Structure formats: C-alpha cells, structure tokens
C-alpha cells in the first residue's frame, strides 16, 4: 500500500500492522495505533533537509520528544512541518497536531494536503470527535481518491458509529483495490451480518477462512458462522 507518510496500514508485516491498527481504531482508541505512524523524508542535502532527516531518524527510533528540535530547525520545510505534527500525535498532543495539519491542508501549494487531512482525522478521532474525523477523511479522499488508508479508516469509523451501510461501502471499495486483504474481508462480512445481509456475510467469512485458514481473522469468521449453525 503506497502512502506518503508510512501510515497505519503500511509496515514490514502488513497483516500484523493492519490487524493491530484496525482493532485499536474499532475500539475508538486511536492512540494505541498511532505509534505505527512514520514520517516524510526530505530528498535534498540542504541544512533544513538534513535536520529533517535527523529528526525523522530520532522519531522512528522512539525518541519522539528528541526529534522536535530538529523539525523546528528545519522549518519552513513542508516535510519538517508535517513530521513535527506527526510527532505531536505520537506525544498525545492531539489538539496541537490537529491545528497544524489543518494549517497544512489550507495551504493550496502544499504537496502534503491529502496526508494532512488524513492525519487530522486521526487527531480528531483521538479527541473523541469521530464525525469531524469523517469530514477530514472525506477531504483527504477528495484530494486523492486512491488514498487507501483513508478509505479503510472511513469504513472503520462508520462501522464504529453504527453506519453499517457506509462502512460496507468503504470496505468494498477497499477490497476492490486489495482483494486479498483478509482484514477488510472480515470487516465487510461483519458489517453485512450486522446490517441483516447474512448470505453476503457468509460468503465473505468463507473467503477469509479459505484465504488464510490459520489466521486470527479466520478464527473470528468461524465464530460468526458457528452462530448460525
């Protein structure tokens, strides 16, 4: 999955990272998933670009607080501004991060508007504002309809808030692009089951089991199927 800031659904072990992130977001606990967030590299060798890279290295090594002075010195480099806001997310400074992401989104010349909107949704969700998060995920998708993490996250929030039709639509859109995602298959099946579409749900639960029989997703799919027997 290609996303500019190595967001929640991209990692060395994509299934494990996706499973962890989705579970946390479904619980309404985005803070538990935010530590997976990465940042944006700068490609040049100017002093600000090198400071940004040093800050990014520190942030990704776990020294989030220590990365902030480097990002500060790299301003007004867009990548540094973005990475500083990601660091604020990791430090649970959600309101500050949200304000920073919205400033970046408002800059029509920023190359990071869609990722800024996506990350603002994470901040707003962490602040207990899922409806506002949906608005900002929509902004991200308006700018970049191929932003797959935004599509999946939209399904998660809609499922969590009871909009099962909207959740199913988002999960199906994600599956159209990533037909082998057993996490999305399972969520689509659960949304269908809760929306009163048992045959569709059964179809997707069986797909999950056939795809990766030993996975945690397959075990959960079997649980739903056994409920009907």
Steps between C-alpha positions, in 0.01 A plus 500: 500500500661825387445785743719803535551488875526126562168516680322248713440244233852469358779317681758221471228253605193654332248247634616533858513881479162520328341266756640699793399836355149393404435345841613816680298729275188283534529534877510876459856502636711647219779582743578129516565500125676832453844370592506321164497832317808596305600827342609664175859497381661800334706422194756779484820588686424853620534574871120490564465174307778337698350622828167349395667166429674502837171575672324226305769248598457591866120482482507159334748370756254588777643832617197702395556789739865523395400532135304822548796746510630358172165546329476850645838596357399358161196728466345623274582180310158336436628153588630627834172673583315178422740286704475738795122457495538120483728521803230696683256220421740245645538718812119516542492875427196447284358852492837649403551234235152560358559874472831440323352252253211734421745783434684278254175397334402865458820569303397445138869467403582230753592161350373334819138615511340154472728339761441803726123448476539126573718562803266773622228233503720290728548796734129582506406138563743495792326813630169311497364671188428215256255702291762769444749225417263375228489852351879514479531150355257618232726802438798265458310285251376803309864592441621145444228242424766225504592566865437145616566548871241780502246268334557224756501743793173647375346152509628445853358823640168449324476146637586624848237773486228268369492604134517144371403585145771764479750263660418224253538738208845611619617143570379388158684791335816397683453135401458596135859627516635243747299182445735291714464708818353255750461781754273692261318178399421430865382856570282496188347169611432627851345822368277295268398267783409791726310668217279193456666353190597153624568342159747773407660470843532122467663536159770730638558300818560194283740702284702597808524138615597375155765772457694456827348214706737540797458876542328684783258635240404146394438406864266796540325418172442141621348639819244695300421201279452275805248746640269413209531123533 
